Amino acid sequence: MNTPSTEMKHTSLFKKLLFTCLVSVCIIACNSKTQEETDTPATDSSAIADTAQSELNSNQSALLETMLGTAPAEGTILRGVSFGDPVSKVKATETFEMFEEVADHLGYTMETPQLETIDVQYFINKDKKVESIRVDVYLNSADATKQLWNAGKAHFTEQYAAPKEEGKVVTWNKNAVRVNMEDVSSGKDYGLKFEFSPAGAAVLAKK
């Protein structure tokens, strides 16, 4: 019977030690990973959703204020402009960027950091005076549309009393002013349309 040499014994012992070291390293690594996973706080899905919404949509109450114009003068209809005001006053008062000037209306626009858009059109008569105003607000989501709808409804109800509501259209009619607010969302295109015209007269803003 052959007896293992001293060299072979040493080799076998070295292999056992190496194997033991490798197993120990693996155990330590696994424990460390498990501890890291335990220590890492779980991500709040609602916080992610809130962040995504804030990046996608503006604060709609603030957007309504931007649309209406800050500190409107008494007797004005929208953004410091009233029915019967001359074109020169519109140009001097309006702070949005003009994108259109044609025979029957002036068009102004403003875009938010979230790429929402407010377009304001002042329709004018043959005497070059404002006869009606239309505002189109283009939004990014159904949620933003609902928020702006609620903010607009609250504001105009406070200003013009209880409205008449039919489906996607709300109408206020008081103090010689008629205001229509309509949800014009279609598919993935979201937004509201506001129309301002003299009460008792036909709505002159183009559809």
ROLO-924830 format. One record per residue: chain; residue number from 1; y, z, x of N, C-alpha, C in turn; residue in one letter. Coordinates in steps of 0.2 Angstrom, whole numbers, plus 2048, in hexadecimal, padded with zeros to 3 digits. Atoms other than C-alpha are relative to their C-alpha. Layout:
BEGIN
+-------+-----+-----+-----+-----+-----+-----+-----+-----+-----+-----+-----+
: chain :   n :  nY :  nZ :  nX : caY : caZ : caX :  cY :  cZ :  cX : res :
+-------+-----+-----+-----+-----+-----+-----+-----+-----+-----+-----+-----+
:     A : NUM :   Y :   Z :   X :   Y :   Z :   X :   Y :   Z :   X :   a :
...
+-------+-----+-----+-----+-----+-----+-----+-----+-----+-----+-----+-----+
// end
This chain:
BEGIN
+-------+-----+-----+-----+-----+-----+-----+-----+-----+-----+-----+-----+
: chain :   n :  nY :  nZ :  nX : caY : caZ : caX :  cY :  cZ :  cX : res :
+-------+-----+-----+-----+-----+-----+-----+-----+-----+-----+-----+-----+
:     A :   1 : 7FA : 800 : 804 : 800 : 800 : 800 : 806 : 800 : 804 :   m :
:     A :   2 : 7FA : 801 : 7FC : 811 : 7FB : 807 : 805 : 805 : 7FE :   n :
:     A :   3 : 7FA : 7FB : 801 : 81F : 808 : 809 : 806 : 7FC : 800 :   t :
:     A :   4 : 7FA : 803 : 7FF : 830 : 802 : 805 : 804 : 802 : 806 :   p :
:     A :   5 : 7FC : 7FE : 7FA : 83B : 801 : 814 : 806 : 804 : 7FE :   s :
:     A :   6 : 7FA : 7FC : 801 : 84B : 80C : 816 : 805 : 7FB : 7FE :   t :
:     A :   7 : 7FA : 805 : 802 : 856 : 7FC : 814 : 7FF : 7FF : 7F9 :   e :
:     A :   8 : 801 : 802 : 807 : 84E : 7F8 : 803 : 802 : 806 : 7FC :   m :
:     A :   9 : 7FE : 7FA : 804 : 851 : 80A : 7FD : 807 : 800 : 800 :   k :
:     A :  10 : 7F8 : 800 : 800 : 863 : 809 : 802 : 803 : 7FB : 7FB :   h :
:     A :  11 : 7FE : 805 : 805 : 865 : 7F9 : 7F9 : 7FF : 802 : 7F9 :   t :
:     A :  12 : 801 : 7FF : 807 : 85D : 7FF : 7E9 : 805 : 806 : 7FE :   s :
:     A :  13 : 7FB : 7FB : 802 : 868 : 80F : 7EA : 807 : 7FD : 7FF :   l :
:     A :  14 : 7F9 : 803 : 800 : 878 : 805 : 7ED : 800 : 7FC : 7F9 :   f :
:     A :  15 : 800 : 803 : 806 : 873 : 7FA : 7DE : 801 : 805 : 7FA :   k :
:     A :  16 : 7FF : 7FB : 805 : 871 : 809 : 7D3 : 807 : 803 : 7FF :   k :
:     A :  17 : 7F9 : 7FE : 800 : 882 : 810 : 7D8 : 805 : 7FB : 7FE :   l :
:     A :  18 : 7FC : 805 : 803 : 88A : 800 : 7D5 : 800 : 7FF : 7F9 :   l :
:     A :  19 : 801 : 800 : 807 : 883 : 7FF : 7C4 : 803 : 805 : 7FC :   f :
:     A :  20 : 7FD : 7FA : 803 : 888 : 810 : 7C0 : 808 : 800 : 800 :   t :
:     A :  21 : 7F9 : 800 : 7FF : 89A : 80D : 7C6 : 802 : 7FB : 7FA :   c :
:     A :  22 : 7FE : 805 : 805 : 89B : 7FD : 7BB : 800 : 802 : 7F9 :   l :
:     A :  23 : 801 : 7FD : 806 : 895 : 806 : 7AC : 806 : 805 : 7FE :   v :
:     A :  24 : 7FA : 7FB : 801 : 8A2 : 814 : 7AE : 806 : 7FC : 7FF :   s :
:     A :  25 : 7FA : 804 : 801 : 8B0 : 807 : 7B0 : 800 : 7FD : 7F9 :   v :
:     A :  26 : 800 : 803 : 807 : 8AB : 7FE : 7A0 : 801 : 806 : 7FB :   c :
:     A :  27 : 7FF : 7FB : 805 : 8AA : 80F : 797 : 808 : 802 : 800 :   i :
:     A :  28 : 7F9 : 7FE : 800 : 8BC : 814 : 79D : 804 : 7FB : 7FD :   i :
:     A :  29 : 7FC : 805 : 802 : 8C3 : 803 : 799 : 800 : 800 : 7F8 :   a :
:     A :  30 : 801 : 801 : 807 : 8BC : 803 : 787 : 803 : 806 : 7FD :   c :
:     A :  31 : 7FD : 7FA : 803 : 8C2 : 815 : 784 : 808 : 7FF : 800 :   n :
:     A :  32 : 7F8 : 801 : 800 : 8D4 : 810 : 78A : 802 : 7FB : 7FB :   s :
:     A :  33 : 7FE : 805 : 805 : 8D4 : 801 : 77F : 800 : 803 : 7F9 :   k :
:     A :  34 : 800 : 7FD : 807 : 8CF : 80B : 770 : 805 : 805 : 7FF :   t :
:     A :  35 : 7FA : 7FC : 801 : 8DC : 818 : 774 : 807 : 7FC : 7FF :   q :
:     A :  36 : 7FA : 805 : 801 : 8E9 : 80A : 775 : 801 : 7FE : 7F9 :   e :
:     A :  37 : 800 : 802 : 807 : 8E4 : 804 : 764 : 802 : 805 : 7FC :   e :
:     A :  38 : 7FE : 7FA : 804 : 8E5 : 815 : 75D : 807 : 802 : 800 :   t :
:     A :  39 : 7F9 : 7FE : 7FF : 8F6 : 819 : 765 : 805 : 7FB : 7FD :   d :
:     A :  40 : 7FC : 805 : 802 : 8FD : 808 : 75F : 801 : 801 : 7F9 :   t :
:     A :  41 : 7FF : 7FF : 807 : 906 : 80B : 74E : 7FE : 7F9 : 7FC :   p :
:     A :  42 : 802 : 805 : 804 : 900 : 800 : 740 : 806 : 7FC : 7FE :   a :
:     A :  43 : 7FA : 804 : 802 : 90C : 7F2 : 73C : 801 : 800 : 7F8 :   t :
:     A :  44 : 7FF : 7FF : 807 : 914 : 7F5 : 72B : 802 : 7F9 : 7FD :   d :
:     A :  45 : 7FF : 806 : 803 : 912 : 7E5 : 721 : 806 : 7FF : 7FC :   s :
:     A :  46 : 7FA : 800 : 804 : 920 : 7E9 : 715 : 806 : 7FF : 804 :   s :
:     A :  47 : 7FA : 800 : 7FB : 92C : 7EB : 724 : 800 : 7F8 : 802 :   a :
:     A :  48 : 800 : 807 : 7FE : 926 : 7D9 : 72A : 803 : 7FC : 7FA :   i :
:     A :  49 : 7FE : 804 : 806 : 929 : 7D2 : 718 : 808 : 801 : 7FF :   a :
:     A :  50 : 7F8 : 7FF : 801 : 93B : 7DA : 717 : 804 : 7FD : 805 :   d :
:     A :  51 : 7FD : 804 : 7FB : 93F : 7D3 : 728 : 800 : 7F9 : 7FF :   t :
:     A :  52 : 801 : 807 : 802 : 939 : 7C2 : 723 : 805 : 7FE : 7FB :   a :
:     A :  53 : 7FC : 801 : 805 : 943 : 7C3 : 713 : 808 : 800 : 802 :   q :
:     A :  54 : 7F9 : 7FF : 7FE : 953 : 7C9 : 71C : 802 : 7FA : 804 :   s :
:     A :  55 : 7FF : 806 : 7FC : 951 : 7BA : 728 : 801 : 7FA : 7FC :   e :
:     A :  56 : 800 : 806 : 804 : 94E : 7AE : 71A : 806 : 7FF : 7FB :   l :
:     A :  57 : 7FB : 800 : 806 : 95B : 7B3 : 70D : 806 : 805 : 802 :   n :
:     A :  58 : 7FA : 7FC : 800 : 96D : 7BA : 70D : 7FF : 806 : 7FB :   s :
:     A :  59 : 7FE : 7FB : 805 : 972 : 7CA : 704 : 803 : 7FC : 7FA :   n :
:     A :  60 : 7FD : 805 : 805 : 975 : 7C1 : 6F3 : 806 : 803 : 7FD :   q :
:     A :  61 : 7FA : 7FD : 803 : 982 : 7CD : 6ED : 806 : 7FE : 805 :   s :
:     A :  62 : 7FB : 802 : 7FB : 98C : 7C9 : 6FD : 801 : 7F9 : 7FF :   a :
:     A :  63 : 800 : 807 : 801 : 988 : 7B7 : 6FA : 805 : 7FE : 7FA :   l :
:     A :  64 : 7FC : 801 : 806 : 990 : 7B8 : 6E9 : 807 : 801 : 801 :   l :
:     A :  65 : 7F9 : 7FF : 7FE : 99F : 7C0 : 6F0 : 803 : 7FA : 804 :   e :
:     A :  66 : 7FD : 806 : 7FC : 9A1 : 7B2 : 6FC : 801 : 7FA : 7FC :   t :
:     A :  67 : 7FF : 806 : 805 : 99F : 7A5 : 6EE : 806 : 801 : 7FC :   m :
:     A :  68 : 7FA : 7FF : 805 : 9AC : 7AE : 6E3 : 807 : 800 : 804 :   l :
:     A :  69 : 7FA : 7FF : 7FD : 9B8 : 7B1 : 6F1 : 803 : 807 : 800 :   g :
:     A :  70 : 7FE : 7F9 : 800 : 9BF : 7C2 : 6F7 : 806 : 801 : 7FD :   t :
:     A :  71 : 7FA : 7FE : 803 : 9CC : 7CB : 6EE : 804 : 7FA : 7FC :   a :
:     A :  72 : 7FD : 806 : 803 : 9CF : 7BD : 6E1 : 807 : 803 : 7FC :   p :
:     A :  73 : 7FA : 7FE : 803 : 9E1 : 7BD : 6DA : 7FF : 800 : 7F8 :   a :
:     A :  74 : 801 : 800 : 807 : 9E3 : 7C2 : 6C8 : 802 : 7FA : 7FC :   e :
:     A :  75 : 7FF : 807 : 804 : 9E2 : 7B3 : 6BC : 7FD : 7FA : 803 :   g :
:     A :  76 : 803 : 806 : 7FD : 9D9 : 7A8 : 6C8 : 7F8 : 800 : 7FD :   t :
:     A :  77 : 806 : 801 : 803 : 9C8 : 7A1 : 6C3 : 7FA : 801 : 806 :   i :
:     A :  78 : 805 : 800 : 7FA : 9BF : 79F : 6D4 : 803 : 7FF : 806 :   l :
:     A :  79 : 7FE : 801 : 7F9 : 9C3 : 7A1 : 6E6 : 808 : 7FF : 800 :   r :
:     A :  80 : 7F8 : 800 : 800 : 9D6 : 7A3 : 6E2 : 803 : 7FA : 7FD :   g :
:     A :  81 : 7FE : 806 : 803 : 9D6 : 793 : 6D8 : 800 : 801 : 7F8 :   v :
:     A :  82 : 801 : 800 : 807 : 9DA : 791 : 6C5 : 801 : 7F9 : 7FD :   s :
:     A :  83 : 800 : 807 : 804 : 9D9 : 783 : 6B8 : 808 : 7FE : 800 :   f :
:     A :  84 : 7F9 : 802 : 800 : 9E9 : 779 : 6BA : 804 : 800 : 806 :   g :
:     A :  85 : 7FD : 800 : 7F9 : 9EC : 77C : 6CC : 800 : 7F9 : 803 :   d :
:     A :  86 : 800 : 807 : 7FD : 9F1 : 76D : 6D6 : 7FC : 800 : 806 :   p :
:     A :  87 : 804 : 801 : 7FA : 9E7 : 766 : 6E4 : 802 : 803 : 806 :   v :
:     A :  88 : 7FD : 7FD : 7FA : 9F3 : 76C : 6F1 : 7FE : 807 : 800 :   s :
:     A :  89 : 802 : 7F9 : 7FF : 9EF : 77E : 6EC : 7F9 : 801 : 802 :   k :
:     A :  90 : 807 : 800 : 7FE : 9DC : 77B : 6ED : 800 : 7FF : 807 :   v :
:     A :  91 : 801 : 801 : 7F9 : 9DE : 774 : 6FE : 803 : 806 : 804 :   k :
:     A :  92 : 7FD : 7FB : 7FC : 9E9 : 782 : 704 : 7FD : 807 : 7FF :   a :
:     A :  93 : 804 : 7FA : 801 : 9DE : 790 : 6FC : 7F9 : 800 : 802 :   t :
:     A :  94 : 808 : 801 : 7FF : 9CC : 78A : 6FF : 7FF : 801 : 808 :   e :
:     A :  95 : 801 : 7FF : 7F9 : 9C5 : 791 : 70F : 7F9 : 7FD : 802 :   t :
:     A :  96 : 806 : 804 : 7FE : 9B4 : 787 : 70F : 802 : 7FA : 803 :   f :
:     A :  97 : 7FF : 807 : 7FD : 9B2 : 777 : 718 : 800 : 7FA : 7FB :   e :
:     A :  98 : 800 : 805 : 805 : 9B7 : 768 : 70E : 7FB : 7FA : 802 :   m :
:     A :  99 : 805 : 805 : 7FF : 9A9 : 75B : 70D : 801 : 7FA : 7FC :   f :
:     A : 100 : 7FF : 806 : 804 : 9B0 : 74F : 700 : 807 : 801 : 7FC :   e :
:     A : 101 : 7FA : 800 : 804 : 9C0 : 74A : 6F8 : 801 : 7F9 : 7FD :   e :
:     A : 102 : 800 : 806 : 804 : 9C0 : 73C : 6EB : 804 : 801 : 7FA :   v :
:     A : 103 : 7FB : 801 : 805 : 9CA : 737 : 6DC : 7FF : 806 : 7FB :   a :
:     A : 104 : 801 : 7FB : 805 : 9C2 : 744 : 6D0 : 7FE : 807 : 802 :   d :
:     A : 105 : 801 : 7F9 : 7FD : 9BE : 753 : 6DB : 800 : 801 : 807 :   h :
:     A : 106 : 800 : 7FE : 7F9 : 9BF : 75C : 6EB : 7F9 : 804 : 801 :   l :
:     A : 107 : 806 : 7FC : 7FF : 9AF : 763 : 6F3 : 800 : 804 : 806 :   g :
:     A : 108 : 800 : 7FB : 7FA : 9AD : 772 : 6FF : 7F9 : 803 : 801 :   y :
:     A : 109 : 807 : 7FD : 7FF : 99E : 779 : 707 : 800 : 806 : 805 :   t :
:     A : 110 : 801 : 7FA : 7FB : 998 : 789 : 711 : 7F9 : 801 : 800 :   m :
:     A : 111 : 807 : 7FF : 7FF : 988 : 78C : 719 : 7FF : 807 : 803 :   e :
:     A : 112 : 802 : 7F9 : 7FD : 980 : 79E : 71D : 7FC : 7FF : 806 :   t :
:     A : 113 : 804 : 800 : 7FA : 977 : 7A2 : 72D : 7F9 : 7FF : 7FE :   p :
:     A : 114 : 807 : 801 : 803 : 967 : 7A1 : 722 : 7FF : 7F9 : 7FD :   q :
:     A : 115 : 800 : 807 : 802 : 96B : 78F : 71E : 801 : 7FF : 7F8 :   l :
:     A : 116 : 7FE : 800 : 807 : 970 : 793 : 70C : 807 : 7FC : 7FF :   e :
:     A : 117 : 7FA : 804 : 801 : 97E : 788 : 705 : 803 : 801 : 7FA :   t :
:     A : 118 : 7FC : 800 : 806 : 98C : 78A : 6F9 : 805 : 7FA : 800 :   i :
:     A : 119 : 7FB : 806 : 801 : 995 : 77A : 6F3 : 804 : 801 : 7FA :   d :
:     A : 120 : 7FB : 7FF : 805 : 9A5 : 77B : 6E9 : 803 : 7FA : 7FF :   v :
:     A : 121 : 7FC : 806 : 802 : 9AC : 76D : 6DF : 805 : 801 : 7FB :   q :
:     A : 122 : 7FA : 7FF : 805 : 9BD : 76D : 6D7 : 801 : 7F9 : 7FD :   y :
:     A : 123 : 7FF : 806 : 804 : 9BE : 760 : 6CA : 807 : 7FF : 7FE :   f :
:     A : 124 : 7F8 : 801 : 802 : 9D0 : 759 : 6C7 : 801 : 7FA : 7FB :   i :
:     A : 125 : 7FE : 805 : 806 : 9D8 : 74F : 6B9 : 805 : 7FB : 803 :   n :
:     A : 126 : 7FB : 805 : 7FD : 9E4 : 740 : 6BB : 806 : 802 : 802 :   k :
:     A : 127 : 7FA : 7FD : 7FE : 9F2 : 74C : 6BE : 7FF : 803 : 807 :   d :
:     A : 128 : 802 : 7FD : 7F9 : 9E9 : 752 : 6CE : 800 : 808 : 7FF :   k :
:     A : 129 : 801 : 7F9 : 801 : 9E6 : 763 : 6C6 : 7F9 : 802 : 7FF :   k :
:     A : 130 : 806 : 7FD : 801 : 9D7 : 76E : 6C5 : 7FE : 800 : 7F9 :   v :
:     A : 131 : 801 : 7FF : 807 : 9CE : 76C : 6B5 : 7F9 : 803 : 7FF :   e :
:     A : 132 : 806 : 7FC : 800 : 9BD : 774 : 6B9 : 7FD : 801 : 807 :   s :
:     A : 133 : 802 : 7FE : 7FA : 9B3 : 77B : 6C7 : 7F8 : 800 : 800 :   i :
:     A : 134 : 808 : 800 : 800 : 9A0 : 779 : 6CC : 7FE : 803 : 807 :   r :
:     A : 135 : 802 : 7FE : 7FA : 997 : 783 : 6D9 : 7F8 : 800 : 800 :   v :
:     A : 136 : 808 : 801 : 7FF : 985 : 77F : 6DF : 7FE : 804 : 806 :   d :
:     A : 137 : 803 : 7FC : 7FB : 97C : 78C : 6E9 : 7F9 : 7FF : 802 :   v :
:     A : 138 : 807 : 802 : 7FE : 96D : 787 : 6F3 : 7FD : 805 : 804 :   y :
:     A : 139 : 803 : 7FA : 7FD : 961 : 795 : 6F7 : 7F9 : 7FE : 803 :   l :
:     A : 140 : 806 : 801 : 7FC : 951 : 797 : 701 : 7F9 : 803 : 7FD :   n :
:     A : 141 : 806 : 7FD : 803 : 945 : 7A1 : 6F5 : 802 : 801 : 7F9 :   s :
:     A : 142 : 7FF : 7FD : 807 : 942 : 7A6 : 6E3 : 803 : 807 : 800 :   a :
:     A : 143 : 7FD : 7F9 : 800 : 946 : 7B8 : 6E8 : 807 : 800 : 801 :   d :
:     A : 144 : 7F9 : 800 : 7FF : 957 : 7B3 : 6EE : 803 : 7FD : 7FA :   a :
:     A : 145 : 7FD : 803 : 806 : 95A : 7A9 : 6DE : 801 : 805 : 7FB :   t :
:     A : 146 : 800 : 7FA : 805 : 955 : 7B8 : 6D3 : 806 : 805 : 802 :   k :
:     A : 147 : 7FB : 7FB : 7FE : 960 : 7C3 : 6DD : 808 : 7FE : 7FF :   q :
:     A : 148 : 7F9 : 802 : 801 : 970 : 7B8 : 6DC : 801 : 7FF : 7F9 :   l :
:     A : 149 : 800 : 800 : 807 : 96C : 7B5 : 6CA : 802 : 807 : 7FD :   w :
:     A : 150 : 7FF : 7F9 : 803 : 96C : 7C8 : 6C6 : 807 : 802 : 803 :   n :
:     A : 151 : 7F9 : 7FE : 7FE : 97C : 7CA : 6D1 : 805 : 7FD : 7FC :   a :
:     A : 152 : 7FB : 804 : 804 : 985 : 7BC : 6C8 : 800 : 802 : 7F9 :   g :
:     A : 153 : 800 : 7FE : 807 : 980 : 7C2 : 6B7 : 804 : 807 : 7FF :   k :
:     A : 154 : 7FD : 7F9 : 800 : 986 : 7D4 : 6BB : 808 : 7FF : 801 :   a :
:     A : 155 : 7F9 : 801 : 7FF : 997 : 7CD : 6C2 : 803 : 7FD : 7FA :   h :
:     A : 156 : 7FD : 804 : 805 : 99B : 7C1 : 6B4 : 800 : 804 : 7F9 :   f :
:     A : 157 : 801 : 7FC : 806 : 995 : 7CD : 6A6 : 806 : 805 : 801 :   t :
:     A : 158 : 7FB : 7FB : 7FF : 9A1 : 7DA : 6AD : 807 : 7FD : 7FF :   e :
:     A : 159 : 7FA : 803 : 800 : 9AF : 7CD : 6AE : 802 : 7FD : 7F9 :   q :
:     A : 160 : 7FF : 804 : 806 : 9AC : 7C3 : 69E : 7FC : 803 : 7FA :   y :
:     A : 161 : 804 : 7FD : 806 : 9A1 : 7CF : 693 : 7FA : 7FD : 7FF :   a :
:     A : 162 : 807 : 802 : 801 : 990 : 7CC : 68C : 7FF : 7F9 : 800 :   a :
:     A : 163 : 801 : 808 : 800 : 989 : 7BA : 68F : 7FC : 7FE : 7FA :   p :
:     A : 164 : 805 : 803 : 804 : 97F : 7AF : 685 : 7FB : 7FD : 805 :   k :
:     A : 165 : 805 : 802 : 7FC : 96E : 7AC : 68D : 7FB : 7FC : 7FD :   e :
:     A : 166 : 806 : 805 : 803 : 962 : 79D : 68A : 7FC : 7FD : 806 :   e :
:     A : 167 : 804 : 802 : 7FB : 954 : 79B : 696 : 803 : 801 : 807 :   g :
:     A : 168 : 7FD : 7FF : 7F9 : 95B : 797 : 6A7 : 807 : 7FF : 800 :   k :
:     A : 169 : 7F9 : 800 : 801 : 96D : 796 : 6A1 : 803 : 806 : 7FD :   v :
:     A : 170 : 7FC : 7FA : 802 : 979 : 7A4 : 69F : 807 : 7FE : 7FF :   v :
:     A : 171 : 7FA : 802 : 801 : 98A : 7A1 : 697 : 805 : 805 : 7FE :   t :
:     A : 172 : 7FB : 7FB : 802 : 99A : 7AC : 696 : 806 : 7FC : 7FE :   w :
:     A : 173 : 7FA : 804 : 803 : 9A9 : 7A6 : 68B : 805 : 805 : 7FE :   n :
:     A : 174 : 7FB : 7FB : 802 : 9B8 : 7B1 : 68B : 806 : 7FF : 804 :   k :
:     A : 175 : 7F9 : 801 : 7FD : 9CB : 7B1 : 690 : 801 : 7F9 : 802 :   n :
:     A : 176 : 7FE : 807 : 7FF : 9CC : 79E : 68F : 7FC : 7FD : 806 :   a :
:     A : 177 : 804 : 803 : 7FB : 9BE : 79C : 69C : 7F9 : 800 : 7FE :   v :
:     A : 178 : 807 : 801 : 801 : 9AC : 796 : 69A : 7FD : 800 : 807 :   r :
:     A : 179 : 804 : 800 : 7FA : 9A0 : 79A : 6A8 : 7F8 : 7FF : 7FE :   v :
:     A : 180 : 807 : 801 : 800 : 98E : 793 : 6A9 : 7FD : 802 : 806 :   n :
:     A : 181 : 804 : 7FF : 7FA : 981 : 799 : 6B5 : 7F9 : 7FE : 7FE :   m :
:     A : 182 : 806 : 803 : 802 : 971 : 78F : 6B6 : 7FB : 801 : 806 :   e :
:     A : 183 : 805 : 800 : 7FB : 961 : 791 : 6C0 : 7FD : 7F9 : 801 :   d :
:     A : 184 : 802 : 807 : 7FF : 95E : 780 : 6C7 : 7FA : 7FF : 805 :   v :
:     A : 185 : 806 : 800 : 7FB : 94F : 784 : 6D2 : 7FB : 7FB : 7FD :   s :
:     A : 186 : 805 : 805 : 802 : 942 : 776 : 6D2 : 7FB : 800 : 806 :   s :
:     A : 187 : 804 : 800 : 7FB : 932 : 778 : 6DC : 802 : 805 : 806 :   g :
:     A : 188 : 7FE : 7FC : 7FB : 936 : 77E : 6ED : 808 : 800 : 802 :   k :
:     A : 189 : 7F8 : 801 : 7FF : 949 : 77A : 6EB : 803 : 806 : 7FB :   d :
:     A : 190 : 7FD : 7FA : 804 : 952 : 78A : 6E5 : 807 : 800 : 800 :   y :
:     A : 191 : 7F9 : 800 : 801 : 963 : 78D : 6DF : 803 : 801 : 7F9 :   g :
:     A : 192 : 7FD : 7FF : 806 : 970 : 791 : 6D2 : 806 : 7FB : 800 :   l :
:     A : 193 : 7FA : 804 : 801 : 97E : 786 : 6CA : 805 : 804 : 7FC :   k :
:     A : 194 : 7FB : 7FD : 804 : 98E : 78E : 6C4 : 806 : 7FB : 7FE :   f :
:     A : 195 : 7FB : 804 : 803 : 99B : 785 : 6B9 : 805 : 804 : 7FD :   e :
:     A : 196 : 7FA : 7FC : 802 : 9AC : 78B : 6B5 : 805 : 7FA : 7FC :   f :
:     A : 197 : 7FC : 804 : 804 : 9B6 : 782 : 6A7 : 805 : 803 : 7FB :   s :
:     A : 198 : 7FC : 7FC : 805 : 9C4 : 786 : 69A : 7FC : 801 : 7FA :   p :
:     A : 199 : 804 : 7FF : 806 : 9BC : 78E : 68B : 802 : 7FC : 7FA :   a :
:     A : 200 : 7FE : 804 : 806 : 9BB : 784 : 67B : 800 : 7F8 : 802 :   g :
:     A : 201 : 800 : 807 : 7FE : 9BB : 774 : 685 : 7FA : 7FD : 803 :   a :
:     A : 202 : 807 : 803 : 7FE : 9AD : 768 : 68A : 7FF : 802 : 808 :   a :
:     A : 203 : 801 : 7FE : 7F9 : 9A5 : 76D : 69B : 802 : 7F9 : 804 :   v :
:     A : 204 : 7FE : 806 : 7FD : 9AE : 760 : 6A6 : 7FD : 7FF : 807 :   l :
:     A : 205 : 804 : 801 : 7F9 : 9A4 : 763 : 6B7 : 7FA : 7FC : 7FF :   a :
:     A : 206 : 806 : 805 : 800 : 998 : 755 : 6BA : 7FA : 804 : 801 :   k :
:     A : 207 : 807 : 7FD : 7FF : 986 : 759 : 6B8 : 7FD : 7FD : 806 :   k :
+-------+-----+-----+-----+-----+-----+-----+-----+-----+-----+-----+-----+
// end
